[in-house]
Amino acid sequence: MNGTWSQDTLAGKPIEVYEPPNLGQARFGVLFLHPLGLETLSGRDAFTTVLDQRKLPCVCPLTKRSWWTDRICPSSIPI
């Protein structure tokens, strides 16, 4: 792994961001929407290696059960 993972916020929601080496050469990026188990790609070397090889930045929104459905999921709304 040559790039870096960091945490930030987007629209007030926490996200993990991966910046590969030579980010200036990136033409595309990856938006990773975690599964129900809330796993992200941070710390998963197999995925990070592919992101490095393809020079792909990645954003992983950190949500609870659901942030991207057509219905509001009460557990995903911050109190």
C-alpha positions as CSV (number, residue, x, y, z in Angstrom):
1,M,0.0,0.0,0.0
2,N,1.4,3.3,-1.0
3,G,-1.6,5.6,-0.7
4,T,-3.3,6.9,2.5
5,W,-6.7,6.4,4.2
6,S,-8.1,9.3,6.1
7,Q,-11.4,10.3,7.7
8,D,-13.3,13.5,6.8
9,T,-16.9,14.7,6.6
10,L,-19.1,15.2,3.6
11,A,-22.4,17.1,4.1
12,G,-22.0,16.6,7.8
13,K,-21.6,12.8,7.5
14,P,-18.4,10.9,8.3
15,I,-16.5,9.4,5.3
16,E,-13.2,7.5,4.8
17,V,-11.1,8.7,1.9
18,Y,-8.4,6.8,0.1
19,E,-5.8,8.8,-1.9
20,P,-3.6,6.7,-4.1
21,P,0.0,7.7,-5.0
22,N,0.0,10.1,-8.0
23,L,-3.5,11.2,-7.3
24,G,-3.1,14.0,-9.9
25,Q,-3.2,11.3,-12.6
26,A,-6.6,9.9,-11.5
27,R,-9.4,10.1,-14.0
28,F,-12.0,8.2,-12.1
29,G,-12.9,7.3,-8.5
30,V,-14.7,4.7,-6.5
31,L,-17.7,5.3,-4.2
32,F,-17.9,2.3,-1.9
33,L,-21.3,1.8,-0.2
34,H,-20.8,-0.5,2.7
35,P,-22.9,-3.6,3.1
36,L,-25.3,-4.2,6.0
37,G,-22.4,-5.4,8.2
38,L,-20.9,-1.8,7.9
39,E,-17.5,-3.1,6.6
40,T,-15.4,-0.5,4.7
41,L,-12.3,-0.9,2.6
42,S,-9.9,0.8,5.0
43,G,-7.4,-1.7,6.3
44,R,-8.3,-4.3,3.7
45,D,-5.0,-4.8,1.8
46,A,-6.5,-6.7,-1.2
47,F,-8.7,-3.7,-2.0
48,T,-6.1,-1.1,-1.3
49,T,-3.6,-2.8,-3.6
50,V,-6.1,-2.7,-6.5
51,L,-6.9,1.0,-5.8
52,D,-3.1,1.7,-5.8
53,Q,-2.6,-0.2,-9.1
54,R,-5.4,1.5,-10.8
55,K,-4.7,4.9,-9.3
56,L,-8.3,5.1,-8.0
57,P,-9.3,7.4,-5.2
58,C,-12.1,6.0,-3.1
59,V,-14.8,7.5,-0.8
60,C,-16.6,5.3,1.7
61,P,-19.5,7.0,3.5
62,L,-19.7,5.8,7.1
63,T,-23.4,5.3,7.9
64,K,-25.5,3.0,9.9
65,R,-27.9,0.7,8.2
66,S,-28.9,2.8,5.3
67,W,-28.0,6.1,3.7
68,W,-28.9,5.4,0.1
69,T,-32.3,4.0,-0.1
70,D,-35.7,5.4,-1.1
71,R,-36.9,5.2,2.5
72,I,-35.6,6.8,5.7
73,C,-34.1,4.3,8.0
74,P,-34.5,5.7,11.6
75,S,-31.2,4.1,12.8
76,S,-29.2,6.1,10.2
77,I,-30.4,9.5,11.4
78,P,-28.0,11.0,13.9
79,I,-29.6,12.0,17.3
